[in-house]
Amino acid sequence: MKKIQLCDYKANMGIFIDLNYHDNKVVEVAKHIPYEELLTNYKELLDKNKKYFLFCNGGIKSKKAATILEFYGYDVTLVYK
């Protein structure tokens, strides 16, 4: 699993997805998709030709989501504080 620190993320790297329940704008360009919604609707929400950077405050949900999406062939990177 690929990982980067939050401070190393740049908008041109790919799509930043904030999985937190509330949209707290950790990164200005972040798409806010709650964890449960992402895992339920990932086929409709994501494109296998794009890069995604997943973040949540605690790191547990983003790690689980990254593992699952990576298994299904998505290019995901875990973002941690």
C-alpha positions as CSV (number, residue, x, y, z in Angstrom):
1,M,0.0,0.0,0.0
2,K,1.3,3.4,-1.0
3,K,1.4,6.1,1.8
4,I,2.2,9.8,2.0
5,Q,2.0,12.4,4.7
6,L,-0.7,15.0,4.5
7,C,1.8,17.8,4.2
8,D,3.3,16.1,1.0
9,Y,0.0,16.0,-0.9
10,K,-0.2,18.4,-3.9
11,A,-3.4,18.9,-5.9
12,N,-1.8,17.8,-9.2
13,M,-1.0,14.4,-7.8
14,G,-4.6,13.1,-7.9
15,I,-8.0,13.3,-6.3
16,F,-8.0,13.8,-2.5
17,I,-10.9,12.1,-0.8
18,D,-11.7,13.0,2.8
19,L,-13.6,10.0,4.4
20,N,-14.5,11.8,7.6
21,Y,-18.2,11.9,8.5
22,H,-18.2,15.8,8.5
23,D,-16.6,17.9,5.8
24,N,-13.9,19.7,7.7
25,K,-11.8,20.9,4.7
26,V,-8.5,19.3,5.6
27,V,-7.4,20.0,2.1
28,E,-9.1,22.8,0.1
29,V,-9.6,20.6,-3.1
30,A,-10.8,17.6,-1.2
31,K,-13.9,15.6,-2.3
32,H,-15.9,14.7,0.8
33,I,-17.2,11.2,0.6
34,P,-18.0,9.5,3.9
35,Y,-16.4,6.0,4.3
36,E,-19.6,4.0,4.1
37,E,-20.8,5.8,1.0
38,L,-17.5,5.3,-0.8
39,L,-17.5,1.5,-0.1
40,T,-21.1,1.1,-1.0
41,N,-20.9,3.1,-4.3
42,Y,-17.2,3.0,-5.3
43,K,-18.1,1.7,-8.8
44,E,-20.2,4.8,-9.5
45,L,-17.9,7.3,-7.7
46,L,-14.5,6.3,-8.8
47,D,-12.7,5.8,-12.2
48,K,-9.9,3.1,-12.4
49,N,-7.9,5.5,-14.7
50,K,-7.5,8.1,-11.9
51,K,-5.3,8.3,-8.8
52,Y,-7.0,8.7,-5.4
53,F,-5.6,9.8,-2.1
54,L,-7.6,8.7,0.9
55,F,-7.7,10.4,4.2
56,C,-9.5,10.2,7.6
57,N,-8.6,11.8,10.9
58,G,-7.9,8.5,12.7
59,G,-6.4,6.6,9.7
60,I,-8.3,3.4,10.3
61,K,-11.1,3.9,7.8
62,S,-8.8,5.3,5.1
63,K,-6.5,2.3,5.5
64,K,-9.4,-0.2,5.3
65,A,-10.8,1.7,2.2
66,A,-7.4,1.8,0.5
67,T,-6.9,-1.9,1.1
68,I,-10.3,-2.8,-0.4
69,L,-10.1,-0.4,-3.4
70,E,-6.5,-1.5,-4.2
71,F,-7.8,-5.1,-4.2
72,Y,-10.4,-4.1,-6.8
73,G,-7.8,-2.4,-9.0
74,Y,-8.0,1.2,-8.1
75,D,-4.8,3.4,-7.8
76,V,-5.1,4.6,-4.2
77,T,-2.6,6.1,-1.7
78,L,-3.2,6.3,2.0
79,V,-2.7,9.9,3.4
80,Y,-1.8,10.2,7.1
81,K,-1.0,13.1,9.4
